[in-house]
Amino acid sequence: MSTIAAVSTPNAVGGIAVIRISGENALGVAEKIFRPFAGKSVAEMQGYTCAYGIACDGDERIDDCILTVFRAPHSYTGEDVCELSCHGGLYVSKRVLRAALANGAVSAEAGEFTKRAFLNGKIDLTQAESVMDIISARSEIELKMAEQLREGAAFKKAKKCSERLLALLSGLAAWTDYPDEDIPEVEPENIRRELGFVKNELSSLIKNYDSGRIVRDGVLTAIVGRPNVGKSTLFNALSGCERSIVTDIAGTTRDVVEESVRLGDIVLRLADTAGIHDTEDIIEGIGIDIAEKTADSAELVIAVFDGNCPLTADDLYLINKIKNKKCIAVINKSDKPQLIEIDEIRKNIIHTVYISAKENEGLSDLEKSVEELFEINSDSFSVASAANERQKQCIDNALRCVDEALEIIGNGEMLDAINVVIDEAEQHLLELTGEKITEAVVNEVFSRFCVGK
């Protein structure tokens, strides 16, 4: 493979920039653009050693830098790797990169360093996918999930299941292919027991998938309620800035205003909507229609009620509309006398919190209710789980085949009939770990990476 190079640090000004070079000619490229002060050539440097010198473009000095050498196979990619650490200016780092490209390296594609680590057997595919999760982690829970993947927890479970299925296939193949030999028949009860083990293990991998997806991607959340109950004030309080216009005039919000905010360990993709009520105003009516459709498609509805007023017909309409969705009733204006019929709300909406959006009071209770509703806690992610849709699809497909095999056994059909479905389950697990996967899938996985990683 060609020798690749890229700036591996962010495209921004910083204290240090790192230019990474990987491939069979990495040391040769570094030799041409690095002048060590100690006089020792790059070719003489041992792995895991550094040298101080200058980066050059021909005879032109670019910058002082430190060269770190990692020799194959004991490097991130499994190839010879050189990393040049220079001052973190955008121009300086690009000059060093240009010098590397002018002396035999080619520009690395997105995720190509990690892709080579996978292709060279340094990491499995699930571990490779964890790299971007670690980089993009925004909370302790997200980091814990990514660390589980990096440590190979999902791979180990899938590998254990794959080995059990392979043992079953071997026994069934021997018994089926050599009927005249004195080979004992595989007992159905043993097959059932092994498949039951595999089913439990795979089920555990997807048990926390939805919670993990919510932590990574955020929750599409609609803030709804009749006019002037404090929806926009709550939206602004959660956003930490004046994103929505707040007035005492009913119908101020006519379109959907969106913002992503962090509430504890969860990102809410908030949508502040028009007040839901009867109106003859055509423009306002369009906004209300959009508000109702936003609530219908939301993963979470935060229904805001005015605690200082009795429930109105519009409030009751909203309660009936959202009672079967994941929702939290927010009783706003807790700093004023409470006149609202709270029992009517609690009959239909389990999670109810009191806040004063204007005074920023009670938001911690809202955070707690969101975490309870989506069962988010750090213990949930201390075990192996599927990390993305690709992994989940592989596991779902394998589980479908295992269930089909168990059904065949339960119906008392011939044992050779389950060979095909068990083999299909095995193939899906090999696809999960990357042991048997198409080039198109590999390219798709690494296309989501940043250049330089």
KOLGUPA-890977 format. One line per field, with one value per residue (C-alpha): residue number from 0; x, y, z. Coordinates in steps of 0.2 Angstrom, whole numbers. Layout:
# KOLGUPA-890977
n = [NUM/...] $
X = [X/...] $
Y = [Y/...] $
Z = [Z/...] $
# end
This chain:
# KOLGUPA-890977
n = [0/1/2/3/4/5/6/7/8/9/10/11/12/13/14/15/16/17/18/19/20/21/22/23/24/25/26/27/28/29/30/31/32/33/34/35/36/37/38/39/40/41/42/43/44/45/46/47/48/49/50/51/52/53/54/55/56/57/58/59/60/61/62/63/64/65/66/67/68/69/70/71/72/73/74/75/76/77/78/79/80/81/82/83/84/85/86/87/88/89/90/91/92/93/94/95/96/97/98/99/100/101/102/103/104/105/106/107/108/109/110/111/112/113/114/115/116/117/118/119/120/121/122/123/124/125/126/127/128/129/130/131/132/133/134/135/136/137/138/139/140/141/142/143/144/145/146/147/148/149/150/151/152/153/154/155/156/157/158/159/160/161/162/163/164/165/166/167/168/169/170/171/172/173/174/175/176/177/178/179/180/181/182/183/184/185/186/187/188/189/190/191/192/193/194/195/196/197/198/199/200/201/202/203/204/205/206/207/208/209/210/211/212/213/214/215/216/217/218/219/220/221/222/223/224/225/226/227/228/229/230/231/232/233/234/235/236/237/238/239/240/241/242/243/244/245/246/247/248/249/250/251/252/253/254/255/256/257/258/259/260/261/262/263/264/265/266/267/268/269/270/271/272/273/274/275/276/277/278/279/280/281/282/283/284/285/286/287/288/289/290/291/292/293/294/295/296/297/298/299/300/301/302/303/304/305/306/307/308/309/310/311/312/313/314/315/316/317/318/319/320/321/322/323/324/325/326/327/328/329/330/331/332/333/334/335/336/337/338/339/340/341/342/343/344/345/346/347/348/349/350/351/352/353/354/355/356/357/358/359/360/361/362/363/364/365/366/367/368/369/370/371/372/373/374/375/376/377/378/379/380/381/382/383/384/385/386/387/388/389/390/391/392/393/394/395/396/397/398/399/400/401/402/403/404/405/406/407/408/409/410/411/412/413/414/415/416/417/418/419/420/421/422/423/424/425/426/427/428/429/430/431/432/433/434/435/436/437/438/439/440/441/442/443/444/445/446/447/448/449/450/451/452] $
X = [0/5/13/0/1/-11/-13/-20/-24/-39/-40/-37/-23/-16/0/5/1/4/8/6/15/11/17/32/41/36/54/60/48/53/71/69/60/67/85/89/100/109/115/107/98/79/83/94/80/72/54/46/60/60/72/72/76/69/56/62/55/70/83/70/68/49/49/57/49/50/50/43/45/35/41/30/21/21/12/-6/-8/4/15/30/23/32/24/30/25/27/20/1/-1/-13/0/15/6/0/18/25/11/15/33/29/17/31/43/33/18/0/-15/-24/-42/-55/-51/-37/-25/-38/-44/-26/-25/-41/-34/-18/-26/-22/-40/-57/-71/-81/-65/-62/-79/-76/-62/-74/-86/-71/-67/-85/-89/-98/-101/-95/-108/-104/-85/-89/-99/-84/-72/-82/-81/-62/-59/-67/-82/-94/-82/-78/-97/-100/-84/-90/-107/-98/-88/-103/-112/-97/-95/-114/-111/-96/-105/-120/-109/-100/-116/-125/-110/-104/-120/-111/-98/-100/-103/-115/-130/-130/-143/-158/-157/-139/-142/-157/-146/-132/-144/-152/-135/-131/-149/-146/-129/-134/-150/-139/-129/-145/-153/-146/-145/-159/-153/-135/-142/-152/-136/-126/-138/-150/-169/-180/-190/-206/-211/-229/-244/-257/-251/-243/-239/-220/-215/-202/-196/-192/-184/-173/-169/-163/-154/-145/-149/-163/-167/-186/-196/-205/-220/-237/-245/-253/-247/-230/-222/-229/-215/-204/-188/-175/-159/-149/-146/-138/-148/-137/-130/-144/-144/-162/-165/-178/-192/-201/-218/-233/-246/-260/-277/-292/-289/-297/-280/-274/-256/-257/-267/-253/-240/-252/-254/-235/-234/-246/-236/-220/-227/-233/-215/-206/-197/-201/-215/-213/-230/-230/-245/-248/-249/-257/-272/-286/-285/-293/-301/-285/-275/-287/-286/-267/-267/-278/-267/-250/-255/-249/-232/-216/-220/-217/-229/-221/-231/-224/-224/-221/-217/-235/-251/-255/-273/-271/-280/-264/-274/-281/-264/-257/-270/-264/-245/-235/-220/-224/-212/-215/-203/-202/-194/-193/-183/-173/-180/-184/-174/-164/-181/-184/-167/-171/-187/-180/-166/-179/-191/-177/-168/-152/-139/-120/-123/-133/-117/-105/-109/-106/-119/-121/-115/-123/-136/-123/-119/-138/-143/-130/-136/-154/-151/-141/-155/-168/-159/-156/-175/-179/-167/-175/-192/-186/-181/-197/-207/-197/-190/-174/-158/-150/-164/-156/-139/-143/-150/-136/-124/-133/-132/-113/-111/-120/-109/-93/-100/-102/-84/-77/-70/-81/-86/-87/-76/-91/-96/-78/-77/-94/-88/-72/-80/-87/-70/-61/-45/-29/-37] $
Y = [0/18/29/41/57/69/82/72/87/98/111/125/135/126/123/108/101/83/77/58/47/29/15/5/21/32/33/37/52/58/57/69/82/81/86/80/91/76/70/53/48/43/26/23/27/13/12/22/35/54/66/85/94/105/101/107/108/105/117/129/128/127/125/116/100/83/67/51/34/19/4/-10/-20/-11/5/10/5/-10/-1/10/27/44/58/76/88/106/122/122/136/131/137/129/112/113/117/102/91/98/94/76/74/82/68/52/52/54/62/50/47/49/36/28/26/17/7/1/-4/-14/-22/-26/-35/-22/-20/-28/-18/-15/-7/3/10/15/27/40/37/41/57/63/58/73/65/52/40/42/39/24/17/20/13/-3/-5/-1/-14/-27/-31/-32/-42/-54/-58/-60/-71/-82/-84/-87/-101/-110/-109/-116/-130/-135/-133/-145/-158/-157/-157/-173/-182/-177/-179/-196/-206/-222/-218/-222/-203/-200/-189/-172/-172/-159/-154/-150/-139/-131/-127/-119/-109/-103/-97/-88/-80/-73/-66/-58/-51/-43/-34/-25/-22/-5/0/12/21/22/29/42/47/48/56/65/65/74/84/95/108/111/119/133/151/160/145/148/137/149/155/136/134/149/143/126/134/146/161/171/160/162/178/180/192/192/192/176/168/176/160/155/144/130/136/123/121/106/107/96/91/80/66/68/80/86/92/105/112/127/127/138/138/125/132/136/151/159/167/158/160/156/140/134/136/126/113/112/111/96/87/91/83/68/64/69/55/66/79/92/98/115/120/136/132/149/145/131/119/125/116/118/110/95/93/93/80/68/70/66/54/39/46/48/64/75/87/103/114/131/147/137/154/159/152/135/134/120/103/93/76/78/79/65/53/54/59/49/61/78/92/109/123/142/144/163/160/145/134/116/112/98/89/90/83/68/65/64/52/41/41/35/24/33/29/25/7/4/6/-3/-19/-23/-17/-13/4/8/3/-8/-18/-19/-25/-39/-44/-43/-54/-67/-67/-70/-85/-92/-90/-99/-113/-115/-116/-130/-140/-136/-143/-159/-157/-166/-159/-156/-143/-131/-131/-117/-105/-108/-105/-89/-84/-87/-76/-62/-63/-63/-48/-39/-42/-38/-56/-58/-41/-33/-19/-8/-10/-7/9/15/13/22/36/43/46/62/64/60/47] $
Z = [0/-3/11/17/27/35/49/64/75/73/59/71/80/95/104/94/77/73/55/54/40/39/26/21/15/30/37/20/18/36/31/17/27/44/50/68/78/85/68/69/54/54/47/63/75/85/87/101/101/97/90/90/74/60/47/30/12/2/9/16/35/40/59/74/77/86/76/84/76/78/68/61/68/84/79/78/59/60/48/50/57/59/68/66/80/76/82/80/67/52/39/48/49/31/25/34/26/9/11/15/0/-11/-5/-8/3/-3/6/18/15/29/43/33/47/57/42/40/58/55/38/47/61/75/79/75/66/82/90/75/76/94/89/82/97/109/99/98/116/125/142/154/149/130/134/145/130/118/130/131/112/112/124/113/124/110/99/113/116/97/95/109/101/84/91/99/82/73/85/81/62/63/73/61/46/51/55/39/27/33/37/35/48/67/71/85/81/88/102/99/118/116/101/110/125/114/104/120/126/110/110/128/124/108/116/129/116/110/127/129/111/111/127/119/103/113/122/106/94/106/108/96/109/106/119/117/126/124/121/136/147/146/132/125/142/146/128/132/150/143/128/139/128/120/105/106/107/124/126/134/117/112/96/97/91/75/68/75/83/86/97/104/122/135/150/161/150/137/122/119/101/106/95/102/94/92/106/102/103/92/81/65/60/45/48/66/61/50/65/76/63/62/81/82/68/77/93/84/77/93/103/119/122/135/139/147/158/168/186/190/180/180/165/149/135/125/139/140/121/122/137/127/111/120/134/125/120/130/139/154/161/166/178/175/186/202/210/209/218/211/204/191/193/195/197/180/173/183/178/160/161/174/174/181/187/194/188/186/169/172/188/181/196/195/179/189/192/173/170/182/174/157/163/172/156/145/159/157/170/170/175/160/149/159/149/131/118/100/96/79/67/57/73/78/61/61/78/74/58/69/82/68/62/80/83/67/72/89/80/68/83/93/78/78/60/54/61/44/41/53/46/34/47/59/46/41/59/59/44/52/67/56/47/64/69/52/49/34/26/10/4/2/20/26/16/22/40/38/28/44/51/51/40/50/61] $
# end
